[in-house]
């Protein structure tokens, strides 16, 4: 009889009535508990080497304190905690409890573990054909690859070197043929966890868990040992993400909300849908206090469509840049030709509609309109160098700078001194021409060759104002040359 047990019942050494007291205390005390039973009890006392547990019978349960230590050697339980342990024996000291059978052991202990479906601690030593080599109580055993876990095993090597609890499923030839299964134990625990979960939880409850696995479609969260729920990728964050690893990681503890519980065909298996997003604040609730029309912000292109690009300007908040709002300087036919998914771009907020959850954005307004300064940069009669964009039946489009394109009409080319030189121009060619007329309000610039003839005489090319009242400069050198040509004609 252990000294700690004597202390528990308040008996001094040599006390005459001890035998009678003990007989009364233990009479029929643990008869309803058998080896292999799983006991859920309350910790009564944490001793120096032993922990006493209330088993719900007249006899206390006793578990070695060493079984309840963490990696740093600290006891993981205190008085009043609830623990789940297995009955591994009964004697005059009480009911012996254990997390699992372990140690050197012998065949008798292994046979007892198999007969009573007791979990046994064992180490995964290596992989082999079809499974794993397991060291269990100094004996060698085999675990099929399908029995090492409750889910499909992608990388068998990740289990090597680790210690798990197994059930002995086959014990033959005096220990020369031992087969174990971890999956059976996990499934048994999952059934218990599912039952507890259904009885104590409902849709709408908040639960905390640990992320155990990531998949392209979401993150698996362990809510209880053996019981996982799925946070679909759309429920991880208000922000659009391409893969769960962009927002969460394996081992991370997260708070989730239960949004669905469904039974499956497999006993103990539940389909539990979780949401992290529903516990976070909806960014659209504060959108008008965060952004205003006219703001210039930077965002990420998250999706392209034929009609434009969706740009995320804050987590969970994206707006549309219509294809017509992409550039003043380039002709954009397809958004994919101008921007790409994942690209960071500057945009200006044109409109906000919180009720419809829509934001109108403009990339070209964020860059600025080059036509705003066109009358300051260009004047009628000014000689400029441009790049041919394309030839059309009615003339040649020539780019003066990004976003500023003028038209050299075919009627002007036909009256030029050397029309063939212009008619041979191709896209990308550089050419010198003159500004004929500026209509900034209409975004139009008319060009001329500078040597146009009318009725057999040189047309006088004189400075004039643009039609939107902007001031044009004098002819300068061009006027002098034209005047010299007229004088020669006379």
C-alpha positions, 0 to 999 in steps of 0.5 A: 500500500503506497504512503500517498494512498495512506495519506489520502484516507488519513490513516497513521502507520500502525493504527489498529482500525485501519484494516477495517476502515480500508475493507469498508472503503474498498468493498465493492468499490471498483467492481463496475470498472473493468480493465480497458474502460475509459474513465473521465474523472476529476483530479482530487490531488496532485502528489509528488509522484502520483495523481489521484482521480475521482473515478465515480466509485468508492476507489480512487484512481491512481495515475503516475504523475510522469504520464501527465508531464509536458515536454518541459517536465511540468504537470499538465493538470491541477486539482479540479481538472477533468482527465480521461484515462484508461483502467489498466489494473486494480489492486489494494492501492486503488484503480490504476489508470493510464493514458495508454500502455507503454514501456517494456511490457511483455506478451501478457500486457500486449494480449491484455491491450488487444483483448481490451482494446487499450491504446498502446504507445509506440514509435514509428521507426521507419517506412517499409513496403505497404506501411511502417515498422513500429516499435511497441513495448520492445517488440516489432510490429507493422502498421499498414499505411492506410492505418497510420491516419484517418485521412489519406497519407501523402507523405509517409516520411512525416510520421517517421520518428514520432510516437503515437498511440495504437490499437493492437489488431493482430497478435500471433506467433508469440509476438512474431506477427503484430499488426497495429492501427492508429486509424482505429483509435482515431476513428473511435475518438472521433465518434466520441468527439462527434457525439459530445460536439452534437450534444453541446454545440449548435449552428451559430456558436463560436468555437476555437481550434487549431489549423491542422491542414491547408488545401486549395479550397480551405483550411481544416481546423481541429475543434476537438481531438479527432474532430475537424471542421472546414473553413472554406477559402471564401470564409477565411477573410473578407479579402480575396485570396488565391490560397489559404496560406496567404492568410493562415498557417498550420498550427495557428489557433483561430476563432471560428463561427459554426455555420453548418453541421451535417451528418455523413454516411460514416459513423462519427463523421460530421461535416462541419462548416466554419467561418472566420470571416463572420467574426471579423468586421465587414469593411463595407460597414465603415466604407464611407468613413474610410474613403471619399470620392476623389481619393487617390489610392493604391490597390491590387488587381484581383480579377480581370473581365472583358469590360474592366478590372476589379481592384482591391483598395482595402481587405474585402473592398474592391472596385471596378476600373472600366476599360474606358477608365484605364488610360488617356495615353493608350487605346485599351481594347482588352484589360489584359493587354494593359494590366495583369492580376496581382499588379499594384496600380494607382486609382482615383475613386469616382463613386461609392455606393455602400448599399450596392457595395460598388465602387467606381474607380479610374486609373487614367484620372489617377495619372492625369489627363494629358489634354489638360495641358495641350494648349500650353504645349502646342500652338498652331503653326508649330513644327513637331515630330510624331510617330505614325500610329496607323493609316486610314482612308481619311488620313494618318493618325500621328502620336505627338506624345502618349495620349495625344494623337493628331490627324493628318487628313488625306486632303492635306496630303493630296495638296502637299508638294510630296504626297508620296512621301507621306503615303508610304509611311507605316506604323511606327515611322517618325515624321515631321509635321505641323500643327494646323488646328487645336480643339482641346475641348473635343480632344482633336488636333489637325495636322498639316504638311506645311507645304499645301497648295491651293489653286496652283498657289502656296496657301499662306500658313498663318498663326491662328487661335484654337477653337477652344479659345486657347492662344496659339503662337506665331508662325516663326521660322515656318512663316518665313519659309512660306513667305520665301516660297510665295515670293519665288512663285511671284 
